[in-house]
Amino acid sequence: MNIKEKAIAHIASAITVFSMQQNTNQLPKNISMVDFILKTVPEDIKQDITIELIDSVFSYISATRSDT
């Protein structure tokens, strides 16, 4: 996997974990999804994580989830 693929995989996984923890009230009330993603990103891909990439992955996940 290249760096961009790793970044996308991490973002998608972090969105899933965030949603699961949010649904079970396991997250602090004041943490946003973006903050959660940025706090969990590994150092080796941190420079490749942008708000635009997070938004793109979130939009894709949202669009595919609404089709089910």
ZASERO-132139 format. One record per atom (N, C-alpha, C): residue in three letters; atom name; x, z, y. Coordinates in Angstrom, 3 decimals, decimal comma, padded with zeros to 6 digits, always signed. Layout:
residues N
<marpa=ALA | kelo=CA | xx=X | zz=Z | yy=Y>
...
END
This chain:
residues 68
<marpa=MET | kelo=N | xx=+000,832 | zz=+000,000 | yy=-001,179>
<marpa=MET | kelo=CA | xx=+000,000 | zz=+000,000 | yy=+000,000>
<marpa=MET | kelo=C | xx=+000,876 | zz=+000,000 | yy=+001,241>
<marpa=ASN | kelo=N | xx=+000,467 | zz=-000,788 | yy=+002,216>
<marpa=ASN | kelo=CA | xx=+001,218 | zz=-000,755 | yy=+003,470>
<marpa=ASN | kelo=C | xx=+000,694 | zz=+000,386 | yy=+004,350>
<marpa=ILE | kelo=N | xx=+001,336 | zz=+000,605 | yy=+005,469>
<marpa=ILE | kelo=CA | xx=+000,999 | zz=+001,737 | yy=+006,343>
<marpa=ILE | kelo=C | xx=-000,444 | zz=+001,655 | yy=+006,842>
<marpa=LYS | kelo=N | xx=-000,895 | zz=+000,474 | yy=+007,233>
<marpa=LYS | kelo=CA | xx=-002,263 | zz=+000,330 | yy=+007,747>
<marpa=LYS | kelo=C | xx=-003,278 | zz=+000,647 | yy=+006,656>
<marpa=GLU | kelo=N | xx=-003,029 | zz=+000,204 | yy=+005,441>
<marpa=GLU | kelo=CA | xx=-003,932 | zz=+000,509 | yy=+004,331>
<marpa=GLU | kelo=C | xx=-003,966 | zz=+002,012 | yy=+004,054>
<marpa=LYS | kelo=N | xx=-002,820 | zz=+002,659 | yy=+004,140>
<marpa=LYS | kelo=CA | xx=-002,767 | zz=+004,113 | yy=+003,960>
<marpa=LYS | kelo=C | xx=-003,559 | zz=+004,820 | yy=+005,059>
<marpa=ALA | kelo=N | xx=-003,425 | zz=+004,344 | yy=+006,283>
<marpa=ALA | kelo=CA | xx=-004,147 | zz=+004,940 | yy=+007,403>
<marpa=ALA | kelo=C | xx=-005,652 | zz=+004,801 | yy=+007,207>
<marpa=ILE | kelo=N | xx=-006,089 | zz=+003,626 | yy=+006,797>
<marpa=ILE | kelo=CA | xx=-007,517 | zz=+003,384 | yy=+006,565>
<marpa=ILE | kelo=C | xx=-008,027 | zz=+004,260 | yy=+005,425>
<marpa=ALA | kelo=N | xx=-007,261 | zz=+004,362 | yy=+004,357>
<marpa=ALA | kelo=CA | xx=-007,659 | zz=+005,204 | yy=+003,221>
<marpa=ALA | kelo=C | xx=-007,763 | zz=+006,665 | yy=+003,645>
<marpa=HIS | kelo=N | xx=-006,803 | zz=+007,139 | yy=+004,437>
<marpa=HIS | kelo=CA | xx=-006,851 | zz=+008,523 | yy=+004,892>
<marpa=HIS | kelo=C | xx=-008,070 | zz=+008,769 | yy=+005,774>
<marpa=ILE | kelo=N | xx=-008,313 | zz=+007,878 | yy=+006,706>
<marpa=ILE | kelo=CA | xx=-009,458 | zz=+008,036 | yy=+007,607>
<marpa=ILE | kelo=C | xx=-010,759 | zz=+008,074 | yy=+006,803>
<marpa=ALA | kelo=N | xx=-010,924 | zz=+007,140 | yy=+005,869>
<marpa=ALA | kelo=CA | xx=-012,143 | zz=+007,109 | yy=+005,059>
<marpa=ALA | kelo=C | xx=-012,309 | zz=+008,396 | yy=+004,252>
<marpa=SER | kelo=N | xx=-011,232 | zz=+008,869 | yy=+003,672>
<marpa=SER | kelo=CA | xx=-011,289 | zz=+010,116 | yy=+002,905>
<marpa=SER | kelo=C | xx=-011,609 | zz=+011,304 | yy=+003,804>
<marpa=ALA | kelo=N | xx=-010,990 | zz=+011,355 | yy=+004,958>
<marpa=ALA | kelo=CA | xx=-011,220 | zz=+012,464 | yy=+005,884>
<marpa=ALA | kelo=C | xx=-012,661 | zz=+012,467 | yy=+006,385>
<marpa=ILE | kelo=N | xx=-013,228 | zz=+011,302 | yy=+006,624>
<marpa=ILE | kelo=CA | xx=-014,631 | zz=+011,215 | yy=+007,044>
<marpa=ILE | kelo=C | xx=-015,537 | zz=+011,776 | yy=+005,947>
<marpa=THR | kelo=N | xx=-015,239 | zz=+011,436 | yy=+004,712>
<marpa=THR | kelo=CA | xx=-016,026 | zz=+011,940 | yy=+003,580>
<marpa=THR | kelo=C | xx=-015,931 | zz=+013,457 | yy=+003,482>
<marpa=VAL | kelo=N | xx=-014,716 | zz=+013,996 | yy=+003,539>
<marpa=VAL | kelo=CA | xx=-014,524 | zz=+015,442 | yy=+003,451>
<marpa=VAL | kelo=C | xx=-015,210 | zz=+016,142 | yy=+004,627>
<marpa=PHE | kelo=N | xx=-015,057 | zz=+015,584 | yy=+005,820>
<marpa=PHE | kelo=CA | xx=-015,694 | zz=+016,161 | yy=+007,000>
<marpa=PHE | kelo=C | xx=-017,208 | zz=+016,225 | yy=+006,812>
<marpa=SER | kelo=N | xx=-017,795 | zz=+015,139 | yy=+006,361>
<marpa=SER | kelo=CA | xx=-019,253 | zz=+015,090 | yy=+006,164>
<marpa=SER | kelo=C | xx=-019,711 | zz=+016,098 | yy=+005,122>
<marpa=MET | kelo=N | xx=-018,973 | zz=+016,191 | yy=+004,023>
<marpa=MET | kelo=CA | xx=-019,332 | zz=+017,140 | yy=+002,974>
<marpa=MET | kelo=C | xx=-019,237 | zz=+018,575 | yy=+003,477>
<marpa=GLN | kelo=N | xx=-018,170 | zz=+018,892 | yy=+004,175>
<marpa=GLN | kelo=CA | xx=-017,994 | zz=+020,249 | yy=+004,686>
<marpa=GLN | kelo=C | xx=-018,997 | zz=+020,566 | yy=+005,788>
<marpa=GLN | kelo=N | xx=-019,342 | zz=+019,573 | yy=+006,562>
<marpa=GLN | kelo=CA | xx=-020,325 | zz=+019,771 | yy=+007,624>
<marpa=GLN | kelo=C | xx=-021,706 | zz=+020,063 | yy=+007,018>
<marpa=ASN | kelo=N | xx=-022,038 | zz=+019,357 | yy=+005,951>
<marpa=ASN | kelo=CA | xx=-023,336 | zz=+019,544 | yy=+005,292>
<marpa=ASN | kelo=C | xx=-023,460 | zz=+020,909 | yy=+004,631>
<marpa=THR | kelo=N | xx=-022,340 | zz=+021,518 | yy=+004,294>
<marpa=THR | kelo=CA | xx=-022,371 | zz=+022,836 | yy=+003,651>
<marpa=THR | kelo=C | xx=-021,929 | zz=+023,943 | yy=+004,606>
<marpa=ASN | kelo=N | xx=-021,890 | zz=+023,622 | yy=+005,891>
<marpa=ASN | kelo=CA | xx=-021,518 | zz=+024,589 | yy=+006,938>
<marpa=ASN | kelo=C | xx=-020,160 | zz=+025,248 | yy=+006,696>
<marpa=GLN | kelo=N | xx=-019,191 | zz=+024,481 | yy=+006,228>
<marpa=GLN | kelo=CA | xx=-017,848 | zz=+024,996 | yy=+005,982>
<marpa=GLN | kelo=C | xx=-016,874 | zz=+024,698 | yy=+007,113>
<marpa=LEU | kelo=N | xx=-017,335 | zz=+024,035 | yy=+008,150>
<marpa=LEU | kelo=CA | xx=-016,474 | zz=+023,690 | yy=+009,279>
<marpa=LEU | kelo=C | xx=-016,784 | zz=+024,570 | yy=+010,479>
<marpa=PRO | kelo=N | xx=-015,773 | zz=+024,832 | yy=+011,305>
<marpa=PRO | kelo=CA | xx=-016,066 | zz=+025,508 | yy=+012,568>
<marpa=PRO | kelo=C | xx=-017,002 | zz=+024,628 | yy=+013,404>
<marpa=LYS | kelo=N | xx=-017,872 | zz=+025,230 | yy=+014,149>
<marpa=LYS | kelo=CA | xx=-018,864 | zz=+024,480 | yy=+014,942>
<marpa=LYS | kelo=C | xx=-018,224 | zz=+023,592 | yy=+016,007>
<marpa=ASN | kelo=N | xx=-017,044 | zz=+023,947 | yy=+016,458>
<marpa=ASN | kelo=CA | xx=-016,447 | zz=+023,234 | yy=+017,589>
<marpa=ASN | kelo=C | xx=-015,455 | zz=+022,146 | yy=+017,190>
<marpa=ILE | kelo=N | xx=-015,394 | zz=+021,751 | yy=+015,927>
<marpa=ILE | kelo=CA | xx=-014,453 | zz=+020,695 | yy=+015,529>
<marpa=ILE | kelo=C | xx=-015,199 | zz=+019,370 | yy=+015,392>
<marpa=SER | kelo=N | xx=-014,643 | zz=+018,356 | yy=+016,019>
<marpa=SER | kelo=CA | xx=-015,240 | zz=+017,024 | yy=+015,913>
<marpa=SER | kelo=C | xx=-014,616 | zz=+016,286 | yy=+014,733>
<marpa=MET | kelo=N | xx=-015,262 | zz=+015,207 | yy=+014,344>
<marpa=MET | kelo=CA | xx=-014,736 | zz=+014,412 | yy=+013,248>
<marpa=MET | kelo=C | xx=-013,348 | zz=+013,856 | yy=+013,596>
<marpa=VAL | kelo=N | xx=-013,172 | zz=+013,406 | yy=+014,814>
<marpa=VAL | kelo=CA | xx=-011,878 | zz=+012,860 | yy=+015,241>
<marpa=VAL | kelo=C | xx=-010,803 | zz=+013,941 | yy=+015,176>
<marpa=ASP | kelo=N | xx=-011,115 | zz=+015,136 | yy=+015,664>
<marpa=ASP | kelo=CA | xx=-010,155 | zz=+016,243 | yy=+015,588>
<marpa=ASP | kelo=C | xx=-009,790 | zz=+016,553 | yy=+014,141>
<marpa=PHE | kelo=N | xx=-010,794 | zz=+016,570 | yy=+013,272>
<marpa=PHE | kelo=CA | xx=-010,564 | zz=+016,841 | yy=+011,855>
<marpa=PHE | kelo=C | xx=-009,624 | zz=+015,793 | yy=+011,258>
<marpa=ILE | kelo=N | xx=-009,889 | zz=+014,543 | yy=+011,539>
<marpa=ILE | kelo=CA | xx=-009,045 | zz=+013,456 | yy=+011,016>
<marpa=ILE | kelo=C | xx=-007,614 | zz=+013,622 | yy=+011,526>
<marpa=LEU | kelo=N | xx=-007,470 | zz=+013,839 | yy=+012,816>
<marpa=LEU | kelo=CA | xx=-006,129 | zz=+013,947 | yy=+013,401>
<marpa=LEU | kelo=C | xx=-005,362 | zz=+015,169 | yy=+012,891>
<marpa=LYS | kelo=N | xx=-006,069 | zz=+016,246 | yy=+012,564>
<marpa=LYS | kelo=CA | xx=-005,402 | zz=+017,442 | yy=+012,048>
<marpa=LYS | kelo=C | xx=-004,985 | zz=+017,291 | yy=+010,588>
<marpa=THR | kelo=N | xx=-005,590 | zz=+016,368 | yy=+009,874>
<marpa=THR | kelo=CA | xx=-005,288 | zz=+016,214 | yy=+008,448>
<marpa=THR | kelo=C | xx=-004,389 | zz=+015,025 | yy=+008,133>
<marpa=VAL | kelo=N | xx=-004,072 | zz=+014,221 | yy=+009,121>
<marpa=VAL | kelo=CA | xx=-003,287 | zz=+013,001 | yy=+008,873>
<marpa=VAL | kelo=C | xx=-001,832 | zz=+013,346 | yy=+008,533>
<marpa=PRO | kelo=N | xx=-001,291 | zz=+012,733 | yy=+007,497>
<marpa=PRO | kelo=CA | xx=+000,121 | zz=+012,951 | yy=+007,159>
<marpa=PRO | kelo=C | xx=+001,048 | zz=+012,400 | yy=+008,256>
<marpa=GLU | kelo=N | xx=+002,179 | zz=+013,054 | yy=+008,429>
<marpa=GLU | kelo=CA | xx=+003,129 | zz=+012,656 | yy=+009,476>
<marpa=GLU | kelo=C | xx=+003,592 | zz=+011,202 | yy=+009,354>
<marpa=ASP | kelo=N | xx=+003,742 | zz=+010,708 | yy=+008,126>
<marpa=ASP | kelo=CA | xx=+004,287 | zz=+009,356 | yy=+007,955>
<marpa=ASP | kelo=C | xx=+003,348 | zz=+008,245 | yy=+008,405>
<marpa=ILE | kelo=N | xx=+002,072 | zz=+008,557 | yy=+008,624>
<marpa=ILE | kelo=CA | xx=+001,153 | zz=+007,528 | yy=+009,119>
<marpa=ILE | kelo=C | xx=+000,518 | zz=+007,902 | yy=+010,457>
<marpa=LYS | kelo=N | xx=+000,880 | zz=+009,049 | yy=+010,993>
<marpa=LYS | kelo=CA | xx=+000,270 | zz=+009,553 | yy=+012,230>
<marpa=LYS | kelo=C | xx=+000,335 | zz=+008,537 | yy=+013,369>
<marpa=GLN | kelo=N | xx=+001,446 | zz=+007,853 | yy=+013,514>
<marpa=GLN | kelo=CA | xx=+001,598 | zz=+006,903 | yy=+014,614>
<marpa=GLN | kelo=C | xx=+000,679 | zz=+005,689 | yy=+014,480>
<marpa=ASP | kelo=N | xx=+000,123 | zz=+005,468 | yy=+013,291>
<marpa=ASP | kelo=CA | xx=-000,749 | zz=+004,313 | yy=+013,071>
<marpa=ASP | kelo=C | xx=-002,234 | zz=+004,645 | yy=+013,185>
<marpa=ILE | kelo=N | xx=-002,553 | zz=+005,917 | yy=+013,387>
<marpa=ILE | kelo=CA | xx=-003,943 | zz=+006,329 | yy=+013,526>
<marpa=ILE | kelo=C | xx=-004,329 | zz=+006,237 | yy=+014,999>
<marpa=THR | kelo=N | xx=-005,299 | zz=+005,394 | yy=+015,290>
<marpa=THR | kelo=CA | xx=-005,792 | zz=+005,247 | yy=+016,659>
<marpa=THR | kelo=C | xx=-007,293 | zz=+005,513 | yy=+016,672>
<marpa=ILE | kelo=N | xx=-007,814 | zz=+005,815 | yy=+017,831>
<marpa=ILE | kelo=CA | xx=-009,256 | zz=+006,032 | yy=+017,954>
<marpa=ILE | kelo=C | xx=-010,011 | zz=+004,750 | yy=+017,600>
<marpa=GLU | kelo=N | xx=-009,430 | zz=+003,613 | yy=+017,912>
<marpa=GLU | kelo=CA | xx=-010,060 | zz=+002,342 | yy=+017,583>
<marpa=GLU | kelo=C | xx=-010,157 | zz=+002,152 | yy=+016,070>
<marpa=LEU | kelo=N | xx=-009,095 | zz=+002,526 | yy=+015,355>
<marpa=LEU | kelo=CA | xx=-009,108 | zz=+002,405 | yy=+013,897>
<marpa=LEU | kelo=C | xx=-010,109 | zz=+003,390 | yy=+013,304>
<marpa=ILE | kelo=N | xx=-010,132 | zz=+004,615 | yy=+013,815>
<marpa=ILE | kelo=CA | xx=-011,109 | zz=+005,599 | yy=+013,336>
<marpa=ILE | kelo=C | xx=-012,522 | zz=+005,076 | yy=+013,563>
<marpa=ASP | kelo=N | xx=-012,781 | zz=+004,554 | yy=+014,741>
<marpa=ASP | kelo=CA | xx=-014,104 | zz=+004,019 | yy=+015,066>
<marpa=ASP | kelo=C | xx=-014,471 | zz=+002,853 | yy=+014,154>
<marpa=SER | kelo=N | xx=-013,516 | zz=+001,996 | yy=+013,887>
<marpa=SER | kelo=CA | xx=-013,759 | zz=+000,834 | yy=+013,024>
<marpa=SER | kelo=C | xx=-014,103 | zz=+001,268 | yy=+011,598>
<marpa=VAL | kelo=N | xx=-013,335 | zz=+002,204 | yy=+011,058>
<marpa=VAL | kelo=CA | xx=-013,592 | zz=+002,695 | yy=+009,699>
<marpa=VAL | kelo=C | xx=-014,931 | zz=+003,417 | yy=+009,660>
<marpa=PHE | kelo=N | xx=-015,214 | zz=+004,256 | yy=+010,659>
<marpa=PHE | kelo=CA | xx=-016,486 | zz=+004,972 | yy=+010,700>
<marpa=PHE | kelo=C | xx=-017,652 | zz=+003,996 | yy=+010,778>
<marpa=SER | kelo=N | xx=-017,528 | zz=+002,975 | yy=+011,604>
<marpa=SER | kelo=CA | xx=-018,592 | zz=+001,966 | yy=+011,726>
<marpa=SER | kelo=C | xx=-018,833 | zz=+001,253 | yy=+010,405>
<marpa=TYR | kelo=N | xx=-017,751 | zz=+000,912 | yy=+009,716>
<marpa=TYR | kelo=CA | xx=-017,882 | zz=+000,248 | yy=+008,420>
<marpa=TYR | kelo=C | xx=-018,579 | zz=+001,152 | yy=+007,409>
<marpa=ILE | kelo=N | xx=-018,142 | zz=+002,406 | yy=+007,344>
<marpa=ILE | kelo=CA | xx=-018,757 | zz=+003,344 | yy=+006,397>
<marpa=ILE | kelo=C | xx=-020,228 | zz=+003,544 | yy=+006,730>
<marpa=SER | kelo=N | xx=-020,546 | zz=+003,697 | yy=+007,999>
<marpa=SER | kelo=CA | xx=-021,929 | zz=+003,894 | yy=+008,408>
<marpa=SER | kelo=C | xx=-022,790 | zz=+002,689 | yy=+008,040>
<marpa=ALA | kelo=N | xx=-022,259 | zz=+001,509 | yy=+008,244>
<marpa=ALA | kelo=CA | xx=-023,020 | zz=+000,291 | yy=+007,944>
<marpa=ALA | kelo=C | xx=-023,252 | zz=+000,136 | yy=+006,442>
<marpa=THR | kelo=N | xx=-022,257 | zz=+000,457 | yy=+005,638>
<marpa=THR | kelo=CA | xx=-022,421 | zz=+000,295 | yy=+004,197>
<marpa=THR | kelo=C | xx=-023,289 | zz=+001,396 | yy=+003,605>
<marpa=ARG | kelo=N | xx=-023,248 | zz=+002,574 | yy=+004,180>
<marpa=ARG | kelo=CA | xx=-024,093 | zz=+003,684 | yy=+003,692>
<marpa=ARG | kelo=C | xx=-025,548 | zz=+003,462 | yy=+003,987>
<marpa=SER | kelo=N | xx=-025,851 | zz=+002,838 | yy=+005,105>
<marpa=SER | kelo=CA | xx=-027,257 | zz=+002,611 | yy=+005,478>
<marpa=SER | kelo=C | xx=-027,894 | zz=+001,528 | yy=+004,616>
<marpa=ASP | kelo=N | xx=-027,066 | zz=+000,740 | yy=+003,912>
<marpa=ASP | kelo=CA | xx=-027,593 | zz=-000,309 | yy=+003,037>
<marpa=ASP | kelo=C | xx=-028,044 | zz=+000,226 | yy=+001,687>
<marpa=THR | kelo=N | xx=-027,674 | zz=+001,470 | yy=+001,348>
<marpa=THR | kelo=CA | xx=-028,004 | zz=+002,015 | yy=+000,030>
<marpa=THR | kelo=C | xx=-029,330 | zz=+002,717 | yy=+000,028>
END
